[in-house]
């Protein structure tokens, strides 16, 4: 599995844990949904920036 996939799976597990904790703290369901959507977006952005391939360095003479 790629590092992108591994990062996203770990981030989704984190999101599920936070959503369950918010539910147990009696947070409104609407806000739990909003938080989950925002965190998924942040996770995708973080995963792509951490795993994107770097441009090769060209030696300057």
DOLUM-315775 format. One line per 8 residues: number of its first residue (from 0); for each residue y, x, z of N, C-alpha, C, CB. Coordinates in steps of 0.2 Angstrom, whole numbers. Glycine has a CB too. Layout:
BEGIN
NUM = Y,X,Z,Y,X,Z,Y,X,Z,Y,X,Z  ...
***
This chain:
BEGIN
0 = -6,4,0,0,0,0,6,4,0,0,-5,6  11,2,-4,17,6,-4,21,6,2,22,4,-10  26,11,3,30,11,9,34,5,9,34,17,10  36,2,3,40,-4,3,37,-10,6,42,-6,-4  30,-11,4,26,-16,7,25,-16,14,20,-16,3  24,-10,16,22,-9,24,29,-10,28,20,-1,25  34,-8,25,41,-9,29,42,-17,29,47,-6,25  41,-20,23,42,-28,23,37,-31,28,41,-30,16
8 = 31,-29,28,26,-33,33,28,-32,40,19,-30,31  30,-26,42,32,-24,48,39,-28,50,34,-17,49  43,-29,45,49,-33,47,48,-40,47,54,-31,41  43,-43,43,41,-50,44,38,-51,51,37,-52,38  34,-47,53,31,-48,60,36,-48,65,26,-42,61  41,-44,64,47,-44,69,51,-50,69,52,-38,67  52,-53,63,56,-59,62,52,-65,65,57,-60,54  45,-65,64,41,-70,67,42,-70,74,34,-70,64
16 = 41,-64,77,42,-63,84,48,-66,87,40,-56,86  54,-64,84,60,-66,86,61,-74,85,66,-63,82  58,-77,80,59,-84,79,55,-87,84,56,-86,72  49,-85,86,45,-88,92,49,-88,98,38,-85,92  52,-82,100,56,-81,106,62,-86,106,58,-74,106  65,-86,100,71,-91,100,68,-98,101,74,-91,93  63,-100,98,60,-107,99,58,-108,107,54,-108,95  55,-103,110,53,-104,117,60,-104,122,49,-98,119
24 = 65,-101,119,72,-102,123,75,-108,121,76,-95,121  72,-113,117,75,-119,115,81,-118,111,77,-123,122  81,-114,107,87,-113,102,86,-119,97,87,-106,99  91,-121,94,91,-126,89,87,-124,83,98,-129,87  83,-128,80,78,-126,75,82,-124,68,74,-132,73  88,-127,67,92,-126,62,95,-118,62,98,-130,61  97,-116,68,99,-109,69,93,-104,68,103,-109,75  87,-106,71,82,-102,70,80,-101,62,75,-105,73
32 = 81,-106,58,80,-105,51,85,-101,48,80,-112,48  91,-102,50,97,-98,47,95,-90,49,104,-100,50  94,-89,55,92,-82,57,87,-79,53,91,-82,65  81,-83,52,76,-80,48,78,-79,41,70,-86,48  81,-83,38,84,-82,31,88,-75,31,87,-88,28  93,-75,36,97,-69,36,93,-63,37,103,-70,41  88,-63,42,84,-57,43,80,-55,37,80,-58,49  77,-60,34,73,-58,28,77,-54,23,70,-64,25
40 = 84,-57,22,88,-54,17,90,-46,19,95,-58,16  91,-46,25,93,-39,28,86,-34,27,95,-39,36  80,-37,29,74,-33,28,73,-31,21,68,-37,30  74,-35,16,74,-33,9,79,-28,7,74,-39,4  85,-29,9,90,-24,7,88,-17,11,97,-26,10  86,-17,17,84,-11,20,78,-8,17,83,-12,28  73,-12,15,67,-9,12,68,-6,5,62,-14,11  73,-9,1,74,-6,-5,78,0,-5,78,-11,-10
48 = 83,1,0,87,7,1,83,12,4,93,5,5  78,11,8,74,16,11,69,19,6,71,14,17  67,15,1,61,17,-3,63,18,-10,56,12,-2  69,18,-12,71,19,-19,70,26,-21,78,16,-20  68,27,-27,67,34,-29,74,38,-30,63,35,-35  74,44,-28,80,47,-28,81,50,-35,80,53,-23  87,51,-38,88,54,-44,86,62,-43,95,53,-47  83,65,-48,81,72,-48,88,76,-48,76,74,-53
56 = 88,81,-44,93,86,-44,93,90,-50,94,90,-38  99,91,-54,99,95,-59,103,102,-57,102,92,-66  100,107,-58,103,114,-56,109,115,-60,98,120,-57  115,117,-57,121,118,-60,122,126,-61,127,115,-56  123,128,-66,124,135,-67,131,137,-68,120,138,-73
***
